[in-house]
Amino acid sequence: MRRPGRRRTHPEALGALVPALLEDLGLEATRTLTRIADRWEAIVGSHAAPHAWPAAIRGKTFEVEVDSSVWVQTLRLQSPEILAKLEAALGPEAPRELWIRIGSRER
């Protein structure tokens, strides 16, 4: 016998709920940023990696900080290749835009 006032729901797989929960908590961007950081040298190359680092994900924009204006220009020129490598590595959750600015790792 069913108690009044209670709805019957169908169970959902936990794996189907996790992405929505991470997004609600603001953790999906952190997960994506961590995946990018793990592959960073392969994405930008061994020459650029010491001068540039992943900073943030805001929506579909990936923010990169660099240590000089030379690297801003260099990565802007390489942005189509960087975005293509991100898409290959991350699939549909890959950022679609790249924002590059001078920053500092000491935060």
C-alpha positions in Angstrom: 0.0 0.0 0.0 1.3 3.4 -1.0 1.4 6.2 1.6 -0.5 9.3 0.6 1.7 12.4 -0.4 4.7 10.4 -1.5 5.6 10.2 -5.2 7.1 7.2 -6.8 10.4 7.9 -8.5 12.6 5.8 -10.6 16.1 5.3 -9.5 18.8 7.1 -11.5 22.3 5.9 -12.0 24.8 7.9 -9.9 27.0 8.4 -12.9 24.2 10.3 -14.6 23.8 12.6 -11.7 27.5 13.5 -11.0 28.1 15.9 -13.9 25.1 18.0 -13.0 26.1 18.0 -9.3 29.6 19.1 -10.1 28.3 21.9 -12.3 25.8 23.0 -9.6 28.7 23.2 -7.1 30.9 25.0 -9.6 33.4 22.1 -9.6 33.0 21.1 -13.3 35.3 23.9 -14.4 37.8 22.8 -11.8 37.7 19.3 -13.1 38.2 20.5 -16.7 41.1 22.8 -15.6 42.8 19.9 -13.8 42.5 17.7 -17.0 44.0 20.5 -19.0 46.9 21.0 -16.5 47.7 17.3 -16.7 48.2 17.6 -20.4 49.5 21.1 -20.5 53.0 20.5 -22.0 51.6 18.3 -24.7 49.0 21.0 -25.6 51.3 24.1 -25.7 54.7 22.4 -26.2 57.8 22.1 -24.1 59.1 25.6 -24.9 55.9 27.4 -24.0 54.9 25.3 -20.9 57.3 27.0 -18.5 56.1 30.4 -19.5 52.3 29.8 -19.6 49.9 28.0 -17.3 46.2 27.3 -17.0 44.5 29.9 -14.9 40.7 29.5 -15.1 37.7 28.2 -17.1 34.7 30.6 -17.3 31.9 29.1 -19.3 33.5 28.0 -22.6 36.5 30.4 -22.3 39.8 29.0 -21.1 42.1 31.6 -19.5 45.8 31.2 -19.7 48.4 33.4 -17.8 51.9 33.9 -19.2 55.0 35.6 -17.8 55.6 38.1 -20.6 53.9 39.9 -23.5 56.0 37.8 -25.9 54.2 34.7 -24.8 50.8 36.5 -25.0 51.5 37.1 -28.7 53.0 33.6 -29.3 50.1 31.8 -27.8 47.5 34.0 -29.6 49.1 33.0 -32.8 48.9 29.3 -31.8 45.4 29.6 -30.4 43.7 27.6 -33.2 46.1 24.7 -32.7 45.8 24.9 -28.9 41.9 24.9 -29.1 42.1 21.9 -31.5 44.3 20.0 -29.1 42.0 20.8 -26.2 39.0 19.5 -28.2 40.9 16.3 -29.1 41.8 15.8 -25.4 38.5 16.9 -23.7 35.8 16.3 -26.3 32.5 18.2 -25.9 33.6 19.8 -22.6 36.6 21.5 -24.3 36.7 25.3 -24.2 35.8 27.2 -27.4 37.7 30.4 -26.7 41.2 31.2 -25.4 41.9 34.3 -23.3 45.6 35.0 -22.7 47.0 37.6 -20.2 50.1 38.4 -18.3 50.0 37.0 -14.8 52.0 35.5 -11.9 52.2 32.0 -10.6 52.7 33.4 -7.0 49.1 33.5 -5.9 
